[in-house]
Amino acid sequence: MSNNAAIVEISQTASQFSSSIVLQAESKYIDVKSILGLFTTLVGGHSYELHVHGPDAEEAKKAMADVFAKHNLNVTVISD
């Protein structure tokens, strides 16, 4: 399974929400609605943190966690 499919699906899923959805990979912060940002970041077996803020944050967190899990990506959704 290619990473490209994961990147497109993550970005498309994020774009359905008005919340800000930011992926933290080590010291970098990437807007997951940006496919280009994901291409340069979503590599290897890193663990990632997802920061979600906005009016539909709860729904967004669940949807994003599902997409990451589907593609076997290790992400922790941060709750503030």
Secondary structure, DSSP 4 states (H G I P E B T S, - for coil): --HHHHHHHHHHHHHT-SSEEEEEETTEEEETT-HHHHHHH--TT-EEEEEEESTTHHHHHHHHHHHHHHTT-EEEEE--
